[in-house]
Structures are given as C-alpha cells and as structure tokens.
C-alpha cells in the first residue's frame, strides 16, 4: 500500500503534460561510531517510476559473500546484496546509515547503475575491500563499484584506510552531480519504494561531504 501511495505522490509532482518515466537515485553510506574501516559500507538505489505500471528499483550493494568487510590478500567472491538484506546487516552490525537524496536523476544514470548491477549479478566481478592494485573491471570494492559507471578513472583510485563509509558516500554524490536534476530538492516518497525495513537513516544535505579527517577524528574518538 505504501508503494502505491508513493507512486501516486511522485506522479503528482511530475512535470505537466504527457508524463515520461521519472528517475531517482539515493546514495547511502554506513559506518560504525567510532569509525573503523572494517565496519563500513556504501550502496545506492536507483528507481524508475514509469508513466503507468509498477516502479522499477535497481540497487548496488557490493560486499563479500561472507558479509564481513575484511582486509585480505586475495579477492573474494562478492554478492550484490538486496536492499532489505543490506538494511538488516547494517542494523545487526549497529552501523549508522546515512542517506543523500532521493534526488531526481536522468535515465542515463539509471541505466548505468542498472548495467553495473547486471555485471555484478552475472558473477563477472570479484570483491576486495582494498582493491588499489587490481583491475577495476575484475576486482572492486563497495564504493569504487558505485563510481565506475560514471568515472572509471575514480574507480581506479587508491583505496585509503579512511576513504570508506561516509566519505565514500559524499564522494559518490559528488561524482553523480552531472546526472542530478535540482539536487537541492529531495523526493522523500521514493524512500517508500525501497525495501529498507525501517532502518533508521541519518539524512544528509546535498552539500554534506564528510572528510577523511572526520573519519580520523572518529577513529580517535574525538
């Protein structure tokens, strides 16, 4: 019922005239407090709301099949965890979950995220939390996998000790900016289309960019 109400609410705010499909994206980060690199995650959800019919939800939540973030010498098998399972894991680990958006976006970004999710689901990629020395087309971590569809160069960047978690979430939003429409406005009805199991969300402003220094201070519990 909530999903039907959400679709109707989004249709009400759509531009006048013959309505085309609408697209939305929400960026999430998660981390323990205080910060610990092994207690972090980042994921996204993209939604297509068609002119008629049910909404289509695509998500990327890339993690080891063990569901444990650990520093390993070799790549591991990964899984694109569904949103509900991701939310349940974050709750079980007592990690704070932050959310940017939902923002209206373009069909282009939706299709890029959908294509990346399909690659993960097809088993074409493996997981490694510290992926700096590997080909990102074959081995990638939870946040580089979100960056690769829009910036392959960024996805080949260094996986620093204080990059994951909230900093990675803010960086993801920054990389998605060219694909966002009116990013200062959120469309909260979209959240009702996401199966997040009621996990508490720390809502972030569009320009909220947690820094690595913030992570260091949290690590030192200052």
TORPA-4810 file (N, C-alpha, C, O; in nm, 3 decimals):
<nodes>
NODE_1_0.083_-0.121_0.000_0.000_0.000_0.000_0.087_0.126_0.000_0.057_0.223_-0.069_X
NODE_2_0.197_0.123_0.080_0.286_0.238_0.085_0.350_0.263_-0.051_0.372_0.378_-0.090_X
NODE_3_0.379_0.155_-0.124_0.441_0.172_-0.255_0.345_0.237_-0.353_0.385_0.322_-0.432_X
NODE_4_0.219_0.198_-0.349_0.119_0.259_-0.436_0.105_0.407_-0.405_0.100_0.490_-0.496_X
NODE_5_0.099_0.440_-0.276_0.088_0.580_-0.235_0.210_0.660_-0.279_0.198_0.776_-0.319_X
NODE_6_0.327_0.597_-0.272_0.450_0.666_-0.312_0.448_0.696_-0.462_0.486_0.806_-0.503_X
NODE_7_0.406_0.601_-0.542_0.399_0.621_-0.687_0.302_0.733_-0.721_0.330_0.816_-0.807_X
NODE_8_0.186_0.734_-0.654_0.088_0.840_-0.677_0.142_0.976_-0.637_0.119_1.075_-0.706_X
NODE_9_0.215_0.981_-0.525_0.273_1.107_-0.479_0.376_1.158_-0.578_0.381_1.278_-0.605_X
NODE_10_0.457_1.070_-0.632_0.558_1.111_-0.730_0.493_1.156_-0.860_0.542_1.249_-0.925_X
NODE_11_0.385_1.091_-0.899_0.314_1.131_-1.020_0.257_1.271_-1.005_0.249_1.347_-1.102_X
NODE_12_0.216_1.305_-0.883_0.155_1.435_-0.858_0.254_1.549_-0.875_0.214_1.660_-0.909_X
NODE_13_0.383_1.523_-0.850_0.483_1.631_-0.860_0.556_1.626_-0.992_0.647_1.706_-1.015_X
NODE_14_0.518_1.535_-1.081_0.584_1.527_-1.212_0.549_1.649_-1.296_0.443_1.709_-1.276_X
NODE_15_0.636_1.685_-1.391_0.608_1.800_-1.479_0.476_1.781_-1.553_0.436_1.668_-1.583_X
NODE_16_0.410_1.892_-1.583_0.281_1.887_-1.652_0.299_1.836_-1.794_0.410_1.835_-1.847_X
NODE_17_0.190_1.793_-1.854_0.196_1.742_-1.989_0.204_1.591_-1.990_0.187_1.526_-1.887_X
NODE_18_0.230_1.536_-2.109_0.243_1.392_-2.121_0.363_1.347_-2.039_0.477_1.384_-2.069_X
NODE_19_0.339_1.267_-1.936_0.445_1.233_-1.841_0.530_1.119_-1.893_0.479_1.013_-1.927_X
NODE_20_0.660_1.143_-1.898_0.754_1.038_-1.931_0.794_0.967_-1.802_0.750_1.005_-1.694_X
NODE_21_0.878_0.866_-1.814_0.927_0.800_-1.694_1.011_0.897_-1.611_1.081_0.981_-1.665_X
NODE_22_1.002_0.883_-1.479_1.082_0.963_-1.387_1.187_0.874_-1.323_1.164_0.755_-1.300_X
NODE_23_1.303_0.933_-1.293_1.415_0.857_-1.239_1.466_0.924_-1.112_1.471_1.047_-1.103_X
NODE_24_1.505_0.842_-1.016_1.552_0.893_-0.887_1.670_0.808_-0.839_1.679_0.689_-0.872_X
NODE_25_1.758_0.870_-0.762_1.871_0.797_-0.706_1.891_0.839_-0.562_1.877_0.956_-0.527_X
NODE_26_1.925_0.743_-0.478_1.958_0.768_-0.338_2.092_0.703_-0.309_2.115_0.587_-0.344_X
NODE_27_2.181_0.777_-0.245_2.314_0.728_-0.209_2.317_0.703_-0.058_2.272_0.786_0.021_X
NODE_28_2.372_0.588_-0.021_2.379_0.551_0.120_2.523_0.521_0.160_2.603_0.471_0.081_X
NODE_29_2.555_0.553_0.285_2.680_0.508_0.343_2.649_0.453_0.481_2.545_0.484_0.540_X
NODE_30_2.739_0.370_0.531_2.720_0.314_0.665_2.856_0.298_0.731_2.954_0.262_0.666_X
NODE_31_2.860_0.324_0.860_2.984_0.303_0.933_2.955_0.294_1.083_2.852_0.341_1.132_X
NODE_32_3.048_0.234_1.152_3.038_0.227_1.298_3.079_0.360_1.358_3.147_0.441_1.294_X
NODE_33_3.037_0.383_1.479_3.079_0.501_1.555_3.135_0.452_1.688_3.060_0.401_1.771_X
NODE_34_3.267_0.467_1.712_3.365_0.537_1.628_3.399_0.461_1.500_3.371_0.342_1.487_X
NODE_35_3.459_0.534_1.407_3.493_0.480_1.276_3.595_0.368_1.287_3.694_0.377_1.358_X
NODE_36_3.565_0.261_1.213_3.661_0.153_1.190_3.645_0.113_1.044_3.534_0.086_0.998_X
NODE_37_3.755_0.109_0.970_3.748_0.083_0.828_3.678_-0.047_0.792_3.613_-0.056_0.688_X
NODE_38_3.691_-0.147_0.878_3.627_-0.276_0.852_3.479_-0.275_0.886_3.409_-0.373_0.860_X
NODE_39_3.432_-0.166_0.942_3.290_-0.152_0.978_3.225_-0.043_0.893_3.168_0.052_0.946_X
NODE_40_3.235_-0.057_0.761_3.184_0.045_0.670_3.119_-0.020_0.549_3.142_-0.137_0.517_X
NODE_41_3.037_0.059_0.482_2.973_0.013_0.358_2.920_0.135_0.283_2.903_0.241_0.341_X
NODE_42_2.896_0.118_0.154_2.831_0.221_0.072_2.746_0.150_-0.032_2.785_0.046_-0.085_X
NODE_43_2.629_0.207_-0.062_2.541_0.144_-0.159_2.447_0.249_-0.218_2.432_0.357_-0.162_X
NODE_44_2.385_0.217_-0.330_2.293_0.310_-0.396_2.166_0.237_-0.438_2.165_0.115_-0.457_X
NODE_45_2.060_0.315_-0.453_1.934_0.263_-0.508_1.886_0.360_-0.614_1.879_0.481_-0.590_X
NODE_46_1.854_0.309_-0.731_1.801_0.389_-0.841_1.659_0.339_-0.871_1.634_0.219_-0.870_X
NODE_47_1.569_0.432_-0.899_1.428_0.397_-0.918_1.377_0.460_-1.047_1.400_0.577_-1.075_X
NODE_48_1.308_0.378_-1.124_1.236_0.428_-1.242_1.088_0.422_-1.211_1.034_0.315_-1.181_X
NODE_49_1.021_0.537_-1.219_0.876_0.543_-1.200_0.815_0.567_-1.337_0.822_0.679_-1.389_X
NODE_50_0.754_0.465_-1.396_0.700_0.479_-1.532_0.571_0.560_-1.535_0.509_0.586_-1.432_X
NODE_51_0.534_0.599_-1.654_0.410_0.674_-1.670_0.291_0.592_-1.622_0.193_0.648_-1.572_X
NODE_52_0.299_0.462_-1.636_0.199_0.372_-1.578_0.268_0.240_-1.546_0.367_0.204_-1.609_X
NODE_53_0.214_0.169_-1.449_0.274_0.042_-1.409_0.362_0.058_-1.286_0.380_0.169_-1.237_X
NODE_54_0.415_-0.054_-1.236_0.493_-0.052_-1.112_0.631_0.012_-1.129_0.687_0.015_-1.239_X
NODE_55_0.682_0.063_-1.019_0.816_0.122_-1.020_0.921_0.010_-1.032_0.900_-0.102_-0.987_X
NODE_56_1.034_0.045_-1.092_1.146_-0.047_-1.105_1.259_0.003_-1.014_1.304_0.116_-1.027_X
NODE_57_1.303_-0.082_-0.923_1.409_-0.047_-0.828_1.534_-0.128_-0.860_1.528_-0.251_-0.869_X
NODE_58_1.646_-0.060_-0.878_1.775_-0.124_-0.903_1.871_-0.078_-0.795_1.875_0.041_-0.762_X
NODE_59_1.947_-0.170_-0.740_2.040_-0.130_-0.633_2.175_-0.196_-0.651_2.187_-0.302_-0.712_X
NODE_60_2.277_-0.130_-0.598_2.412_-0.186_-0.590_2.455_-0.181_-0.445_2.469_-0.074_-0.387_X
NODE_61_2.477_-0.298_-0.388_2.527_-0.310_-0.251_2.628_-0.425_-0.253_2.593_-0.539_-0.223_X
NODE_62_2.751_-0.393_-0.289_2.853_-0.492_-0.321_2.935_-0.525_-0.197_2.995_-0.436_-0.135_X
NODE_63_2.938_-0.651_-0.162_3.006_-0.693_-0.039_3.051_-0.837_-0.056_3.002_-0.909_-0.143_X
NODE_64_3.145_-0.880_0.027_3.189_-1.018_0.026_3.072_-1.112_0.056_2.980_-1.076_0.129_X
NODE_65_3.075_-1.231_-0.001_2.969_-1.328_0.028_2.969_-1.370_0.174_2.870_-1.425_0.223_X
NODE_66_3.079_-1.343_0.245_3.083_-1.372_0.389_3.006_-1.267_0.469_2.978_-1.287_0.587_X
NODE_67_2.971_-1.156_0.403_2.906_-1.041_0.466_2.994_-0.977_0.573_2.945_-0.908_0.663_X
NODE_68_3.124_-1.000_0.563_3.221_-0.942_0.655_3.321_-0.860_0.573_3.379_-0.910_0.477_X
NODE_69_3.340_-0.735_0.612_3.439_-0.649_0.546_3.573_-0.675_0.614_3.590_-0.648_0.733_X
NODE_70_3.668_-0.728_0.538_3.797_-0.762_0.596_3.907_-0.733_0.497_3.883_-0.723_0.376_X
NODE_71_4.027_-0.718_0.548_4.142_-0.688_0.464_4.211_-0.819_0.429_4.272_-0.883_0.515_X
NODE_72_4.201_-0.859_0.304_4.255_-0.987_0.258_4.359_-0.964_0.150_4.360_-0.861_0.083_X
NODE_73_4.447_-1.062_0.133_4.549_-1.053_0.029_4.491_-1.082_-0.108_4.535_-1.026_-0.209_X
NODE_74_4.392_-1.170_-0.113_4.334_-1.211_-0.240_4.189_-1.166_-0.251_4.121_-1.148_-0.149_X
NODE_75_4.141_-1.148_-0.373_3.998_-1.114_-0.392_3.908_-1.226_-0.341_3.949_-1.341_-0.331_X
NODE_76_3.786_-1.189_-0.309_3.686_-1.282_-0.260_3.567_-1.283_-0.356_3.551_-1.192_-0.438_X
NODE_77_3.485_-1.385_-0.344_3.358_-1.382_-0.414_3.271_-1.273_-0.353_3.269_-1.254_-0.231_X
NODE_78_3.199_-1.202_-0.437_3.114_-1.094_-0.389_2.968_-1.121_-0.419_2.935_-1.209_-0.498_X
NODE_79_2.881_-1.044_-0.355_2.738_-1.055_-0.379_2.678_-0.915_-0.382_2.713_-0.829_-0.300_X
NODE_80_2.588_-0.893_-0.476_2.513_-0.767_-0.480_2.392_-0.787_-0.389_2.288_-0.838_-0.432_X
NODE_81_2.407_-0.747_-0.266_2.309_-0.776_-0.162_2.181_-0.695_-0.184_2.190_-0.574_-0.207_X
NODE_82_2.063_-0.758_-0.178_1.938_-0.682_-0.190_1.928_-0.576_-0.080_1.993_-0.586_0.024_X
NODE_83_1.846_-0.475_-0.105_1.834_-0.363_-0.010_1.790_-0.409_0.128_1.846_-0.365_0.229_X
NODE_84_1.690_-0.498_0.134_1.641_-0.541_0.265_1.749_-0.616_0.343_1.766_-0.595_0.463_X
NODE_85_1.823_-0.702_0.275_1.931_-0.775_0.340_2.041_-0.680_0.383_2.102_-0.698_0.489_X
NODE_86_2.067_-0.578_0.302_2.167_-0.477_0.339_2.124_-0.403_0.465_2.203_-0.387_0.558_X
NODE_87_1.999_-0.358_0.468_1.948_-0.287_0.585_1.953_-0.374_0.710_1.989_-0.327_0.818_X
NODE_88_1.918_-0.502_0.695_1.922_-0.593_0.809_2.065_-0.610_0.860_2.088_-0.617_0.981_X
NODE_89_2.161_-0.617_0.767_2.301_-0.631_0.806_2.350_-0.506_0.878_2.421_-0.516_0.979_X
NODE_90_2.314_-0.388_0.827_2.355_-0.264_0.892_2.297_-0.255_1.033_2.366_-0.213_1.127_X
NODE_91_2.173_-0.296_1.048_2.109_-0.292_1.181_2.176_-0.392_1.276_2.202_-0.360_1.392_X
NODE_92_2.204_-0.512_1.226_2.267_-0.614_1.309_2.406_-0.571_1.354_2.448_-0.601_1.466_X
NODE_93_2.477_-0.499_1.266_2.611_-0.452_1.299_2.611_-0.322_1.379_2.715_-0.277_1.427_X
NODE_94_2.491_-0.262_1.393_2.475_-0.135_1.464_2.558_-0.023_1.400_2.619_0.059_1.468_X
NODE_95_2.557_-0.023_1.268_2.624_0.083_1.193_2.525_0.194_1.164_2.408_0.168_1.135_X
NODE_96_2.572_0.318_1.172_2.489_0.433_1.136_2.476_0.438_0.984_2.576_0.431_0.913_X
NODE_97_2.353_0.451_0.936_2.328_0.456_0.792_2.290_0.599_0.753_2.194_0.655_0.805_X
NODE_98_2.366_0.657_0.661_2.339_0.791_0.610_2.279_0.783_0.471_2.306_0.689_0.396_X
NODE_99_2.197_0.882_0.437_2.133_0.884_0.305_2.138_1.024_0.246_2.105_1.122_0.312_X
NODE_100_2.179_1.032_0.120_2.172_1.154_0.040_2.060_1.135_-0.062_2.062_1.037_-0.138_X
NODE_101_1.965_1.226_-0.066_1.854_1.213_-0.159_1.730_1.162_-0.090_1.718_1.173_0.032_X
NODE_102_1.638_1.106_-0.167_1.641_1.075_-0.310_1.637_1.201_-0.398_1.563_1.296_-0.372_X
NODE_103_1.719_1.198_-0.504_1.724_1.307_-0.599_1.666_1.261_-0.733_1.678_1.145_-0.772_X
NODE_104_1.603_1.355_-0.802_1.563_1.326_-0.939_1.689_1.316_-1.024_1.781_1.397_-1.009_X
NODE_105_1.694_1.218_-1.112_1.813_1.198_-1.194_1.772_1.170_-1.338_1.655_1.182_-1.375_X
NODE_106_1.869_1.132_-1.418_1.845_1.109_-1.561_1.832_0.960_-1.590_1.875_0.875_-1.512_X
NODE_107_1.774_0.931_-1.703_1.767_0.792_-1.749_1.908_0.736_-1.767_1.932_0.618_-1.743_X
NODE_108_2.000_0.821_-1.809_2.138_0.778_-1.831_2.198_0.718_-1.704_2.253_0.608_-1.708_X
NODE_109_2.188_0.789_-1.592_2.246_0.737_-1.468_2.174_0.610_-1.426_2.238_0.514_-1.382_X
NODE_110_2.042_0.607_-1.439_1.967_0.486_-1.403_2.018_0.366_-1.482_2.040_0.259_-1.426_X
NODE_111_2.038_0.384_-1.612_2.084_0.273_-1.696_2.227_0.234_-1.664_2.263_0.117_-1.673_X
NODE_112_2.310_0.331_-1.628_2.448_0.299_-1.590_2.451_0.214_-1.463_2.525_0.116_-1.454_X
NODE_113_2.370_0.253_-1.365_2.363_0.176_-1.240_2.304_0.038_-1.266_2.351_-0.062_-1.211_X
NODE_114_2.201_0.032_-1.350_2.139_-0.096_-1.382_2.238_-0.187_-1.453_2.243_-0.307_-1.426_X
NODE_115_2.316_-0.133_-1.544_2.416_-0.212_-1.614_2.523_-0.266_-1.522_2.567_-0.380_-1.535_X
NODE_116_2.566_-0.182_-1.428_2.667_-0.226_-1.332_2.611_-0.337_-1.242_2.680_-0.435_-1.214_X
NODE_117_2.488_-0.321_-1.199_2.425_-0.424_-1.116_2.417_-0.557_-1.192_2.438_-0.663_-1.133_X
NODE_118_2.388_-0.550_-1.321_2.379_-0.672_-1.401_2.514_-0.742_-1.410_2.520_-0.865_-1.406_X
NODE_119_2.623_-0.665_-1.422_2.757_-0.724_-1.425_2.787_-0.796_-1.295_2.843_-0.906_-1.295_X
NODE_120_2.750_-0.735_-1.184_2.775_-0.797_-1.053_2.693_-0.924_-1.039_2.744_-1.028_-0.994_X
NODE_121_2.566_-0.916_-1.076_2.477_-1.032_-1.062_2.518_-1.147_-1.154_2.486_-1.262_-1.125_X
NODE_122_2.588_-1.116_-1.263_2.633_-1.219_-1.356_2.762_-1.287_-1.311_2.808_-1.381_-1.376_X
NODE_123_2.819_-1.241_-1.200_2.941_-1.302_-1.148_3.067_-1.266_-1.225_3.164_-1.342_-1.225_X
NODE_124_3.065_-1.150_-1.292_3.179_-1.110_-1.373_3.286_-1.036_-1.293_3.394_-1.006_-1.345_X
NODE_125_3.257_-1.006_-1.168_3.346_-0.924_-1.085_3.365_-0.992_-0.950_3.275_-1.060_-0.901_X
NODE_126_3.482_-0.973_-0.890_3.506_-1.022_-0.754_3.521_-0.903_-0.660_3.536_-0.789_-0.703_X
NODE_127_3.518_-0.931_-0.533_3.519_-0.826_-0.430_3.654_-0.823_-0.357_3.714_-0.927_-0.331_X
NODE_128_3.698_-0.703_-0.326_3.813_-0.685_-0.236_3.801_-0.547_-0.174_3.787_-0.448_-0.246_X
NODE_129_3.806_-0.538_-0.041_3.788_-0.409_0.024_3.900_-0.312_-0.009_3.877_-0.192_-0.022_X
NODE_130_4.023_-0.363_-0.023_4.136_-0.279_-0.065_4.176_-0.325_-0.205_4.253_-0.419_-0.222_X
NODE_131_4.123_-0.256_-0.304_4.134_-0.303_-0.443_4.234_-0.223_-0.526_4.232_-0.233_-0.649_X
NODE_132_4.320_-0.145_-0.463_4.404_-0.048_-0.534_4.492_-0.110_-0.643_4.515_-0.047_-0.746_X
NODE_133_4.541_-0.231_-0.623_4.637_-0.291_-0.714_4.572_-0.382_-0.818_4.641_-0.457_-0.888_X
NODE_134_4.439_-0.375_-0.830_4.368_-0.466_-0.917_4.295_-0.392_-1.028_4.265_-0.273_-1.016_X
NODE_135_4.267_-0.464_-1.137_4.188_-0.412_-1.247_4.044_-0.396_-1.200_3.979_-0.494_-1.163_X
NODE_136_3.993_-0.274_-1.203_3.858_-0.247_-1.151_3.749_-0.319_-1.230_3.638_-0.332_-1.180_X
NODE_137_3.778_-0.364_-1.351_3.679_-0.438_-1.428_3.663_-0.581_-1.376_3.567_-0.650_-1.411_X
NODE_138_3.757_-0.624_-1.291_3.754_-0.762_-1.243_3.744_-0.772_-1.091_3.683_-0.865_-1.039_X
NODE_139_3.805_-0.676_-1.021_3.806_-0.678_-0.874_3.779_-0.537_-0.826_3.842_-0.442_-0.871_X
NODE_140_3.683_-0.522_-0.732_3.643_-0.387_-0.694_3.578_-0.388_-0.556_3.522_-0.489_-0.514_X
NODE_141_3.585_-0.274_-0.487_3.525_-0.267_-0.354_3.387_-0.203_-0.359_3.335_-0.174_-0.467_X
NODE_142_3.328_-0.181_-0.243_3.187_-0.141_-0.238_3.161_0.000_-0.288_3.051_0.030_-0.333_X
NODE_143_3.262_0.089_-0.280_3.237_0.226_-0.326_3.294_0.253_-0.464_3.235_0.329_-0.541_X
NODE_144_3.407_0.191_-0.497_3.457_0.206_-0.634_3.357_0.151_-0.735_3.348_0.200_-0.848_X
NODE_145_3.281_0.048_-0.694_3.182_-0.009_-0.784_3.068_0.088_-0.814_3.003_0.078_-0.917_X
NODE_146_3.045_0.183_-0.723_2.945_0.287_-0.744_2.998_0.399_-0.832_2.922_0.466_-0.903_X
NODE_147_3.128_0.420_-0.828_3.191_0.527_-0.905_3.218_0.487_-1.050_3.212_0.570_-1.140_X
NODE_148_3.247_0.360_-1.071_3.291_0.314_-1.203_3.194_0.348_-1.316_3.240_0.385_-1.424_X
NODE_149_3.062_0.337_-1.297_2.972_0.366_-1.409_2.979_0.511_-1.459_2.946_0.538_-1.575_X
NODE_150_3.023_0.604_-1.375_3.028_0.745_-1.415_3.171_0.797_-1.426_3.196_0.896_-1.495_X
NODE_151_3.266_0.730_-1.359_3.405_0.776_-1.362_3.500_0.657_-1.345_3.546_0.631_-1.233_X
NODE_152_3.530_0.586_-1.453_3.624_0.474_-1.443_3.757_0.514_-1.382_3.822_0.434_-1.314_X
NODE_153_3.799_0.638_-1.406_3.926_0.684_-1.350_3.920_0.689_-1.198_4.014_0.646_-1.131_X
NODE_154_3.810_0.742_-1.144_3.795_0.747_-0.998_3.792_0.607_-0.939_3.842_0.585_-0.829_X
NODE_155_3.733_0.513_-1.011_3.722_0.375_-0.962_3.857_0.306_-0.956_3.871_0.203_-0.889_X
NODE_156_3.956_0.361_-1.024_4.091_0.304_-1.019_4.176_0.372_-0.913_4.296_0.347_-0.903_X
NODE_157_4.114_0.458_-0.833_4.188_0.534_-0.732_4.231_0.449_-0.614_4.193_0.332_-0.601_X
NODE_158_4.310_0.509_-0.527_4.363_0.442_-0.409_4.252_0.418_-0.307_4.173_0.508_-0.277_X
NODE_159_4.248_0.296_-0.254_4.150_0.263_-0.150_4.212_0.292_-0.014_4.269_0.203_0.049_X
NODE_160_4.201_0.416_0.031_4.264_0.458_0.155_4.193_0.406_0.278_4.076_0.369_0.274_X
NODE_161_4.266_0.404_0.389_4.211_0.350_0.513_4.093_0.429_0.565_4.006_0.373_0.632_X
NODE_162_4.088_0.560_0.534_3.980_0.645_0.585_3.887_0.694_0.474_3.811_0.789_0.494_X
NODE_163_3.893_0.628_0.358_3.804_0.662_0.247_3.666_0.599_0.258_3.567_0.665_0.225_X
NODE_164_3.654_0.474_0.304_3.521_0.410_0.305_3.424_0.474_0.402_3.462_0.559_0.483_X
NODE_165_3.299_0.432_0.394_3.197_0.486_0.484_3.144_0.619_0.436_3.116_0.635_0.318_X
NODE_166_3.129_0.714_0.528_3.063_0.841_0.496_3.138_0.923_0.392_3.075_0.987_0.308_X
NODE_167_3.271_0.921_0.397_3.346_0.996_0.295_3.316_0.941_0.156_3.296_1.018_0.062_X
NODE_168_3.312_0.809_0.143_3.282_0.748_0.014_3.141_0.783_-0.032_3.117_0.802_-0.151_X
NODE_169_3.046_0.790_0.062_2.911_0.829_0.027_2.904_0.969_-0.030_2.841_0.992_-0.133_X
NODE_170_2.970_1.064_0.037_2.972_1.201_-0.012_3.041_1.214_-0.146_2.999_1.292_-0.232_X
NODE_171_3.148_1.137_-0.165_3.220_1.139_-0.292_3.133_1.082_-0.404_3.139_1.130_-0.518_X
NODE_172_3.053_0.982_-0.373_2.962_0.925_-0.472_2.864_1.031_-0.521_2.841_1.045_-0.641_X
NODE_173_2.806_1.106_-0.427_2.714_1.214_-0.464_2.785_1.314_-0.555_2.729_1.359_-0.655_X
NODE_174_2.906_1.349_-0.519_2.983_1.445_-0.598_3.002_1.397_-0.742_2.989_1.475_-0.836_X
NODE_175_3.031_1.269_-0.758_3.051_1.214_-0.893_2.921_1.205_-0.971_2.922_1.206_-1.094_X
NODE_176_2.808_1.195_-0.900_2.678_1.184_-0.966_2.618_1.319_-1.002_2.516_1.325_-1.070_X
NODE_177_2.679_1.428_-0.956_2.621_1.562_-0.975_2.582_1.591_-1.120_2.474_1.645_-1.142_X
NODE_178_2.664_1.557_-1.221_2.624_1.589_-1.360_2.495_1.522_-1.404_2.435_1.560_-1.504_X
NODE_179_2.451_1.421_-1.329_2.331_1.346_-1.366_2.211_1.381_-1.278_2.103_1.323_-1.295_X
NODE_180_2.227_1.474_-1.185_2.120_1.508_-1.093_2.041_1.627_-1.144_2.097_1.719_-1.204_X
NODE_181_1.911_1.625_-1.120_1.821_1.734_-1.159_1.772_1.802_-1.033_1.705_1.739_-0.950_X
NODE_182_1.805_1.930_-1.017_1.764_2.006_-0.898_1.804_1.931_-0.771_1.716_1.891_-0.694_X
NODE_183_1.935_1.911_-0.747_1.980_1.830_-0.634_1.953_1.890_-0.497_1.969_1.822_-0.395_X
NODE_184_1.913_2.014_-0.492_1.880_2.074_-0.362_1.740_2.032_-0.315_1.699_2.065_-0.204_X
NODE_185_1.669_1.958_-0.399_1.536_1.912_-0.364_1.535_1.760_-0.355_1.580_1.692_-0.448_X
NODE_186_1.484_1.706_-0.245_1.471_1.562_-0.232_1.326_1.520_-0.255_1.233_1.600_-0.244_X
NODE_187_1.309_1.392_-0.289_1.176_1.337_-0.317_1.156_1.219_-0.223_1.178_1.103_-0.259_X
NODE_188_1.113_1.252_-0.101_1.112_1.153_0.007_1.015_1.039_-0.016_1.031_0.932_0.042_X
NODE_189_0.914_1.058_-0.101_0.820_0.950_-0.129_0.891_0.829_-0.190_0.843_0.716_-0.180_X
NODE_190_1.006_0.854_-0.256_1.081_0.744_-0.318_1.128_0.644_-0.213_1.138_0.525_-0.241_X
NODE_191_1.157_0.692_-0.092_1.204_0.602_0.012_1.104_0.492_0.042_1.142_0.382_0.083_X
NODE_192_0.976_0.520_0.022_0.873_0.419_0.046_0.876_0.309_-0.060_0.814_0.204_-0.042_X
NODE_193_0.947_0.333_-0.170_0.960_0.231_-0.274_1.079_0.139_-0.249_1.095_0.038_-0.316_X
NODE_194_1.160_0.176_-0.151_1.281_0.098_-0.120_1.254_0.007_-0.001_1.195_0.049_0.098_X
NODE_195_1.297_-0.116_-0.012_1.272_-0.214_0.094_1.386_-0.205_0.196_1.477_-0.287_0.196_X
NODE_196_1.378_-0.104_0.283_1.484_-0.079_0.380_1.449_-0.129_0.520_1.527_-0.113_0.613_X
NODE_197_1.334_-0.189_0.534_1.298_-0.250_0.661_1.293_-0.156_0.779_1.308_-0.198_0.893_X
NODE_198_1.271_-0.027_0.751_1.260_0.069_0.860_1.389_0.101_0.930_1.388_0.153_1.041_X
NODE_199_1.504_0.071_0.867_1.632_0.103_0.929_1.643_0.255_0.948_1.610_0.329_0.855_X
NODE_200_1.687_0.304_1.064_1.699_0.449_1.085_1.800_0.510_0.988_1.905_0.453_0.962_X
NODE_201_1.766_0.627_0.934_1.852_0.695_0.838_1.896_0.830_0.893_1.816_0.906_0.947_X
NODE_202_2.024_0.858_0.877_2.078_0.991_0.903_2.072_1.065_0.771_2.154_1.039_0.682_X
NODE_203_1.978_1.158_0.756_1.958_1.227_0.628_2.065_1.334_0.611_2.086_1.418_0.698_X
NODE_204_2.132_1.330_0.498_2.242_1.422_0.469_2.198_1.528_0.369_2.124_1.500_0.275_X
NODE_205_2.245_1.650_0.390_2.221_1.757_0.293_2.305_1.731_0.168_2.407_1.662_0.174_X
NODE_206_2.260_1.786_0.055_2.329_1.763_-0.071_2.477_1.799_-0.063_2.561_1.727_-0.116_X
NODE_207_2.509_1.909_0.004_2.648_1.955_0.009_2.724_1.902_0.129_2.833_1.951_0.160_X
NODE_208_2.669_1.803_0.198_2.738_1.743_0.313_2.842_1.645_0.260_2.807_1.541_0.205_X
NODE_209_2.968_1.678_0.277_3.077_1.596_0.228_3.169_1.557_0.344_3.268_1.625_0.368_X
NODE_210_3.138_1.451_0.416_3.226_1.406_0.525_3.367_1.382_0.473_3.385_1.323_0.366_X
NODE_211_3.465_1.427_0.547_3.604_1.418_0.501_3.675_1.297_0.563_3.627_1.235_0.658_X
NODE_212_3.791_1.268_0.507_3.875_1.165_0.568_3.918_1.208_0.708_3.933_1.124_0.797_X
NODE_213_3.937_1.338_0.727_3.975_1.388_0.859_3.864_1.361_0.960_3.892_1.329_1.075_X
NODE_214_3.740_1.372_0.917_3.628_1.338_1.005_3.638_1.193_1.049_3.613_1.160_1.165_X
NODE_215_3.675_1.105_0.954_3.690_0.963_0.986_3.805_0.941_1.084_3.794_0.860_1.176_X
NODE_216_3.915_1.014_1.064_4.030_1.002_1.155_3.990_1.046_1.296_4.022_0.978_1.394_X
NODE_217_3.920_1.158_1.305_3.876_1.207_1.436_3.783_1.107_1.504_3.792_1.085_1.625_X
NODE_218_3.693_1.048_1.426_3.603_0.947_1.481_3.681_0.824_1.526_3.653_0.767_1.631_X
NODE_219_3.780_0.785_1.447_3.863_0.671_1.483_3.933_0.694_1.616_3.946_0.603_1.698_X
NODE_220_3.977_0.816_1.636_4.045_0.853_1.763_3.943_0.882_1.872_3.979_0.910_1.987_X
NODE_221_3.812_0.876_1.833_3.701_0.901_1.926_3.712_1.039_1.988_3.702_1.057_2.109_X
NODE_222_3.732_1.138_1.898_3.745_1.278_1.943_3.626_1.359_1.897_3.618_1.479_1.924_X
</nodes>
